[in-house]
């Protein structure tokens, strides 16, 4: 039986368009992780596995050229004594963009796959953006669950809503907003293309009932992009990530540590 | 005999005109490949709903060596910030609102949204391979005397069934392009304005925000 399983695993790796292998660790627990993507006509089939849990999903996208793109998909996962299912729709068409995510699981999603931080039960989010003019964009988000900032849940699951108004001035853009999540808060954001190579810097500060700073920097390095991101919160929490080429390392701290190292191979299929 | 002579005359005429079209398109391609250039593509183009929308696109091209064509949308306002990069093998679509770069093989991609496929703008020899063009005659435009080329696609799927291109005689390059559907309704009515030679490199034309989500299809 074992040789057969080994052959099946090798065949599934060989046929995949993208293979991502990883190792995840947190206090008292570690697991290898495997993510596979298979192109099948207009569909992309996905599989993800970790110790004692397996998830299978399918995605499809409608490509509309410069006018936009709409992608949607669903995934079911089982193992670790529980089951879960999730679906998403994400896309933009002309001046409007919409992102909807819905998830349900009988246990915290992290036990089904370490990359998910959604809580047990029902969770989800709805976010819409509309371009009022070439320079101004209005955004509104509503959701229940985790903030999805890193490897560890960012506090207990909660309802949250946020409104944002973004203005672009050349290659810089600024965002102002108000939100409510266990209390009201305000946000201010900045994003800029910093040079002719396409380097992008971004920072968003939220103050009030939520206190956190998120910063990102993406710069070309060789043939690939170096991506750095950091989220710091008060009371103290942190999530960070470094990615370059297929290699990525993520970490998080919320009183305990978590670390996830991954490498992705693109086969070009 | 008369029929034979008439047939021969028609054959010779079509050959001469065929060669002219080929030589004109070759002259256009050689001229556009001579050095990098940029121009504004201004006019109206059919949207997904069938209506004609005002469109303004900044066209930048390096057509010698590594060929790259970049179309940056300025109008309609909803597409401002979006751009398309056409390379020899791929078409890249950057979507500003979702900050995504969708990369597709060129054979599969269409610059839709735009119902007409404009990927041939960087390769007029490819245009001749895809569209059966004939020389309709000569005319004048704001830029000066022009050749009028017209024709139909050799195969379907290009998004139009009739094409007319005005080519400037003094500096062989297209100055106007009209594409029509089977009913004769315009799919695109475009003029190429403010043409100028420019110092551009393929790397410059392939630039995109590094935080964009790259999706390969």
Interface residues (C-beta under 8 A of the other chain):
Chain A: X61 X63 X64 X65 X66 X67 X68 X69 X90 X91 X92 X94 X95 X96 X97 X129 X131 X133 X134 X137 X168 X193 X196 X197 X198 X199 X200 X202 X216 X218 X219 X220 X225 X227 X266
Chain B: X47 X48 X71 X73 X76 X77 X78 X79 X80 X81 X82 X83 X84 X93 X95 X97 X98 X100 X102 X104 X109 X110 X111 X112 X113 X114 X204 X207 X208 X209 X210 X211 X215 X216 X217
